[in-house]
Amino acid sequence: MGMFSYIFCKKELPLNSDLKTLNIKWDEIEFQTKDLDNCLDKYIITEDGDLIEEIVEYEYTYYSEEEKKKKDHKPWNIIKEQKIVNQYTKKIDFHGKITFYEIFEFSDTEDIWVDFNAYFIYGKLDKLELLECKKYKSRKNDLNDLFEKNKKLKNSFIYKFKKNIGYFWFFKKLSKLFYNLSMFFSNLNVIINRYFV
């Protein structure tokens, strides 16, 4: 899916009849968009039609060399602590189109996907339009169907037979062996490239 940015729209959205039936406070919805920086930043379209960005500045505390040498320290843990030192908003002089979207529960059996387009002329909203509004089978139903299929599978004769003869145990061990071999060769590749190439 990739990265995205969040956007709130305080301006009244152009809703169709299906969307008007939903019990949603549209100005509080955190939509997603891929038309801005895609760094999980937060933007707001104000009631006046301005595009503003919420800026949060952090101060980081990093692990010391001694702390990094401890057995329980994970190599990917770089930042020990972070705290917010400054928060403010900044008006963005955006010129172009921003598409933002979200999925909502429409009923017990259906979800609804919504896309809006916001057109800006140098930071000022010119037009808002409903781009797309599609209904889909509910994600909850898909998940329930998956659990039901899994339950049926585990109650089947073939599954029980494979489990009793050690079929799953064998392939789990084989998978772990191949994973460890691939990690070994990957590390060996890094060492060769670093020191010999």
ZAKOL-194703 format. One record per residue (C-alpha): residue number from 0; residue in three letters; x, y, z. Coordinates in steps of 0.2 Angstrom, whole numbers, plus 5000, padded with zeros to 4 digits. Example, Ala and Ser with C-alpha at 12.3 -4.5 7.8 and 13.67 -1.06 7.14 Angstrom:
pt nr=0; rest=ala; c1=5062; c2=4978; c3=5039
pt nr=1; rest=ser; c1=5068; c2=4995; c3=5036
END
This chain:
pt nr=0; rest=met; c1=5000; c2=5000; c3=5000
pt nr=1; rest=gly; c1=5014; c2=5012; c3=5004
pt nr=2; rest=met; c1=5015; c2=5028; c3=5014
pt nr=3; rest=phe; c1=5002; c2=5041; c3=5014
pt nr=4; rest=ser; c1=4997; c2=5057; c3=5023
pt nr=5; rest=tyr; c1=4981; c2=5061; c3=5034
pt nr=6; rest=ile; c1=4969; c2=5075; c3=5030
pt nr=7; rest=phe; c1=4954; c2=5082; c3=5039
pt nr=8; rest=cys; c1=4941; c2=5092; c3=5030
pt nr=9; rest=lys; c1=4932; c2=5105; c3=5040
pt nr=10; rest=lys; c1=4923; c2=5111; c3=5025
pt nr=11; rest=glu; c1=4906; c2=5104; c3=5021
pt nr=12; rest=leu; c1=4908; c2=5089; c3=5010
pt nr=13; rest=pro; c1=4897; c2=5085; c3=4994
pt nr=14; rest=leu; c1=4888; c2=5070; c3=5000
pt nr=15; rest=asn; c1=4876; c2=5059; c3=4990
pt nr=16; rest=ser; c1=4860; c2=5051; c3=4998
pt nr=17; rest=asp; c1=4869; c2=5035; c3=5004
pt nr=18; rest=leu; c1=4882; c2=5045; c3=5013
pt nr=19; rest=lys; c1=4870; c2=5056; c3=5021
pt nr=20; rest=thr; c1=4861; c2=5041; c3=5029
pt nr=21; rest=leu; c1=4878; c2=5037; c3=5038
pt nr=22; rest=asn; c1=4879; c2=5043; c3=5056
pt nr=23; rest=ile; c1=4896; c2=5051; c3=5054
pt nr=24; rest=lys; c1=4904; c2=5068; c3=5059
pt nr=25; rest=trp; c1=4913; c2=5071; c3=5043
pt nr=26; rest=asp; c1=4923; c2=5085; c3=5049
pt nr=27; rest=glu; c1=4931; c2=5073; c3=5062
pt nr=28; rest=ile; c1=4936; c2=5059; c3=5049
pt nr=29; rest=glu; c1=4954; c2=5056; c3=5047
pt nr=30; rest=phe; c1=4955; c2=5053; c3=5028
pt nr=31; rest=gln; c1=4971; c2=5047; c3=5019
pt nr=32; rest=thr; c1=4979; c2=5054; c3=5003
pt nr=33; rest=lys; c1=4994; c2=5050; c3=4992
pt nr=34; rest=asp; c1=4994; c2=5067; c3=4984
pt nr=35; rest=leu; c1=5005; c2=5076; c3=4998
pt nr=36; rest=asp; c1=5021; c2=5071; c3=5006
pt nr=37; rest=asn; c1=5016; c2=5053; c3=5010
pt nr=38; rest=cys; c1=5026; c2=5054; c3=5027
pt nr=39; rest=leu; c1=5010; c2=5052; c3=5039
pt nr=40; rest=asp; c1=5009; c2=5070; c3=5041
pt nr=41; rest=lys; c1=4993; c2=5078; c3=5046
pt nr=42; rest=tyr; c1=4984; c2=5091; c3=5035
pt nr=43; rest=ile; c1=4968; c2=5101; c3=5037
pt nr=44; rest=ile; c1=4956; c2=5109; c3=5025
pt nr=45; rest=thr; c1=4949; c2=5123; c3=5035
pt nr=46; rest=glu; c1=4931; c2=5130; c3=5034
pt nr=47; rest=asp; c1=4938; c2=5145; c3=5026
pt nr=48; rest=gly; c1=4946; c2=5134; c3=5012
pt nr=49; rest=asp; c1=4964; c2=5135; c3=5017
pt nr=50; rest=leu; c1=4976; c2=5120; c3=5017
pt nr=51; rest=ile; c1=4986; c2=5119; c3=5033
pt nr=52; rest=glu; c1=4999; c2=5107; c3=5039
pt nr=53; rest=glu; c1=5000; c2=5102; c3=5058
pt nr=54; rest=ile; c1=5019; c2=5102; c3=5062
pt nr=55; rest=val; c1=5026; c2=5092; c3=5077
pt nr=56; rest=glu; c1=5044; c2=5094; c3=5082
pt nr=57; rest=tyr; c1=5052; c2=5081; c3=5092
pt nr=58; rest=glu; c1=5067; c2=5079; c3=5103
pt nr=59; rest=tyr; c1=5075; c2=5062; c3=5103
pt nr=60; rest=thr; c1=5086; c2=5053; c3=5116
pt nr=61; rest=tyr; c1=5097; c2=5039; c3=5108
pt nr=62; rest=tyr; c1=5104; c2=5024; c3=5116
pt nr=63; rest=ser; c1=5122; c2=5025; c3=5122
pt nr=64; rest=glu; c1=5135; c2=5013; c3=5116
pt nr=65; rest=glu; c1=5135; c2=5004; c3=5133
pt nr=66; rest=glu; c1=5116; c2=5002; c3=5132
pt nr=67; rest=lys; c1=5118; c2=4995; c3=5114
pt nr=68; rest=lys; c1=5130; c2=4982; c3=5120
pt nr=69; rest=lys; c1=5117; c2=4974; c3=5132
pt nr=70; rest=lys; c1=5110; c2=4957; c3=5128
pt nr=71; rest=asp; c1=5092; c2=4962; c3=5128
pt nr=72; rest=his; c1=5095; c2=4977; c3=5116
pt nr=73; rest=lys; c1=5088; c2=4975; c3=5099
pt nr=74; rest=pro; c1=5099; c2=4982; c3=5085
pt nr=75; rest=trp; c1=5084; c2=4991; c3=5076
pt nr=76; rest=asn; c1=5080; c2=5000; c3=5093
pt nr=77; rest=ile; c1=5089; c2=5017; c3=5089
pt nr=78; rest=ile; c1=5078; c2=5029; c3=5099
pt nr=79; rest=lys; c1=5077; c2=5027; c3=5118
pt nr=80; rest=glu; c1=5064; c2=5041; c3=5120
pt nr=81; rest=gln; c1=5055; c2=5055; c3=5111
pt nr=82; rest=lys; c1=5046; c2=5070; c3=5117
pt nr=83; rest=ile; c1=5036; c2=5084; c3=5108
pt nr=84; rest=val; c1=5045; c2=5101; c3=5110
pt nr=85; rest=asn; c1=5035; c2=5111; c3=5098
pt nr=86; rest=gln; c1=5018; c2=5110; c3=5089
pt nr=87; rest=tyr; c1=5011; c2=5123; c3=5077
pt nr=88; rest=thr; c1=5001; c2=5124; c3=5060
pt nr=89; rest=lys; c1=5008; c2=5131; c3=5044
pt nr=90; rest=lys; c1=4997; c2=5137; c3=5029
pt nr=91; rest=ile; c1=5002; c2=5127; c3=5013
pt nr=92; rest=asp; c1=5003; c2=5136; c3=4996
pt nr=93; rest=phe; c1=4997; c2=5120; c3=4987
pt nr=94; rest=his; c1=4991; c2=5122; c3=4969
pt nr=95; rest=gly; c1=4982; c2=5107; c3=4961
pt nr=96; rest=lys; c1=4971; c2=5092; c3=4965
pt nr=97; rest=ile; c1=4971; c2=5082; c3=4981
pt nr=98; rest=thr; c1=4961; c2=5065; c3=4981
pt nr=99; rest=phe; c1=4957; c2=5059; c3=4999
pt nr=100; rest=tyr; c1=4948; c2=5043; c3=5003
pt nr=101; rest=glu; c1=4942; c2=5031; c3=5017
pt nr=102; rest=ile; c1=4931; c2=5016; c3=5019
pt nr=103; rest=phe; c1=4916; c2=5015; c3=5031
pt nr=104; rest=glu; c1=4904; c2=5002; c3=5038
pt nr=105; rest=phe; c1=4888; c2=5005; c3=5028
pt nr=106; rest=ser; c1=4878; c2=4990; c3=5035
pt nr=107; rest=asp; c1=4881; c2=4973; c3=5043
pt nr=108; rest=thr; c1=4884; c2=4966; c3=5026
pt nr=109; rest=glu; c1=4892; c2=4981; c3=5016
pt nr=110; rest=asp; c1=4906; c2=4993; c3=5018
pt nr=111; rest=ile; c1=4907; c2=5009; c3=5007
pt nr=112; rest=trp; c1=4922; c2=5017; c3=4999
pt nr=113; rest=val; c1=4922; c2=5035; c3=4997
pt nr=114; rest=asp; c1=4934; c2=5046; c3=4987
pt nr=115; rest=phe; c1=4934; c2=5065; c3=4986
pt nr=116; rest=asn; c1=4943; c2=5078; c3=4976
pt nr=117; rest=ala; c1=4949; c2=5095; c3=4982
pt nr=118; rest=tyr; c1=4955; c2=5107; c3=4970
pt nr=119; rest=phe; c1=4966; c2=5121; c3=4976
pt nr=120; rest=ile; c1=4972; c2=5137; c3=4968
pt nr=121; rest=tyr; c1=4988; c2=5142; c3=4977
pt nr=122; rest=gly; c1=4983; c2=5136; c3=4994
pt nr=123; rest=lys; c1=4964; c2=5141; c3=4993
pt nr=124; rest=leu; c1=4951; c2=5128; c3=4990
pt nr=125; rest=asp; c1=4942; c2=5131; c3=4974
pt nr=126; rest=lys; c1=4930; c2=5116; c3=4973
pt nr=127; rest=leu; c1=4926; c2=5100; c3=4982
pt nr=128; rest=glu; c1=4918; c2=5085; c3=4973
pt nr=129; rest=leu; c1=4913; c2=5067; c3=4977
pt nr=130; rest=leu; c1=4923; c2=5057; c3=4965
pt nr=131; rest=glu; c1=4918; c2=5039; c3=4969
pt nr=132; rest=cys; c1=4906; c2=5030; c3=4981
pt nr=133; rest=lys; c1=4906; c2=5011; c3=4980
pt nr=134; rest=lys; c1=4898; c2=4998; c3=4991
pt nr=135; rest=tyr; c1=4908; c2=4982; c3=4994
pt nr=136; rest=lys; c1=4905; c2=4966; c3=5004
pt nr=137; rest=ser; c1=4909; c2=4969; c3=5022
pt nr=138; rest=arg; c1=4927; c2=4966; c3=5028
pt nr=139; rest=lys; c1=4919; c2=4958; c3=5044
pt nr=140; rest=asn; c1=4910; c2=4945; c3=5033
pt nr=141; rest=asp; c1=4925; c2=4941; c3=5024
pt nr=142; rest=leu; c1=4934; c2=4938; c3=5040
pt nr=143; rest=asn; c1=4920; c2=4928; c3=5047
pt nr=144; rest=asp; c1=4920; c2=4917; c3=5031
pt nr=145; rest=leu; c1=4939; c2=4915; c3=5033
pt nr=146; rest=phe; c1=4937; c2=4909; c3=5051
pt nr=147; rest=glu; c1=4923; c2=4897; c3=5046
pt nr=148; rest=lys; c1=4933; c2=4890; c3=5032
pt nr=149; rest=asn; c1=4948; c2=4887; c3=5044
pt nr=150; rest=lys; c1=4936; c2=4879; c3=5057
pt nr=151; rest=lys; c1=4930; c2=4867; c3=5043
pt nr=152; rest=leu; c1=4947; c2=4863; c3=5037
pt nr=153; rest=lys; c1=4953; c2=4859; c3=5055
pt nr=154; rest=asn; c1=4939; c2=4847; c3=5057
pt nr=155; rest=ser; c1=4942; c2=4838; c3=5041
pt nr=156; rest=phe; c1=4949; c2=4820; c3=5040
pt nr=157; rest=ile; c1=4964; c2=4825; c3=5029
pt nr=158; rest=tyr; c1=4969; c2=4839; c3=5041
pt nr=159; rest=lys; c1=4968; c2=4827; c3=5056
pt nr=160; rest=phe; c1=4977; c2=4814; c3=5047
pt nr=161; rest=lys; c1=4992; c2=4825; c3=5042
pt nr=162; rest=lys; c1=4993; c2=4832; c3=5060
pt nr=163; rest=asn; c1=4994; c2=4815; c3=5067
pt nr=164; rest=ile; c1=5008; c2=4809; c3=5056
pt nr=165; rest=gly; c1=5019; c2=4824; c3=5059
pt nr=166; rest=tyr; c1=5016; c2=4832; c3=5042
pt nr=167; rest=phe; c1=5015; c2=4850; c3=5049
pt nr=168; rest=trp; c1=5029; c2=4847; c3=5061
pt nr=169; rest=phe; c1=5040; c2=4841; c3=5047
pt nr=170; rest=phe; c1=5037; c2=4856; c3=5035
pt nr=171; rest=lys; c1=5038; c2=4868; c3=5050
pt nr=172; rest=lys; c1=5055; c2=4862; c3=5054
pt nr=173; rest=leu; c1=5060; c2=4861; c3=5035
pt nr=174; rest=ser; c1=5054; c2=4879; c3=5033
pt nr=175; rest=lys; c1=5064; c2=4885; c3=5048
pt nr=176; rest=leu; c1=5080; c2=4876; c3=5041
pt nr=177; rest=phe; c1=5078; c2=4885; c3=5024
pt nr=178; rest=tyr; c1=5075; c2=4902; c3=5033
pt nr=179; rest=asn; c1=5091; c2=4900; c3=5044
pt nr=180; rest=leu; c1=5101; c2=4895; c3=5028
pt nr=181; rest=ser; c1=5095; c2=4910; c3=5018
pt nr=182; rest=met; c1=5100; c2=4921; c3=5033
pt nr=183; rest=phe; c1=5117; c2=4913; c3=5034
pt nr=184; rest=phe; c1=5120; c2=4916; c3=5015
pt nr=185; rest=ser; c1=5113; c2=4933; c3=5016
pt nr=186; rest=asn; c1=5125; c2=4938; c3=5030
pt nr=187; rest=leu; c1=5139; c2=4929; c3=5021
pt nr=188; rest=asn; c1=5135; c2=4940; c3=5005
pt nr=189; rest=val; c1=5136; c2=4956; c3=5016
pt nr=190; rest=ile; c1=5153; c2=4951; c3=5023
pt nr=191; rest=ile; c1=5160; c2=4946; c3=5006
pt nr=192; rest=asn; c1=5154; c2=4962; c3=4998
pt nr=193; rest=arg; c1=5160; c2=4973; c3=5013
pt nr=194; rest=tyr; c1=5178; c2=4965; c3=5014
pt nr=195; rest=phe; c1=5182; c2=4957; c3=4998
pt nr=196; rest=val; c1=5174; c2=4966; c3=4984
END
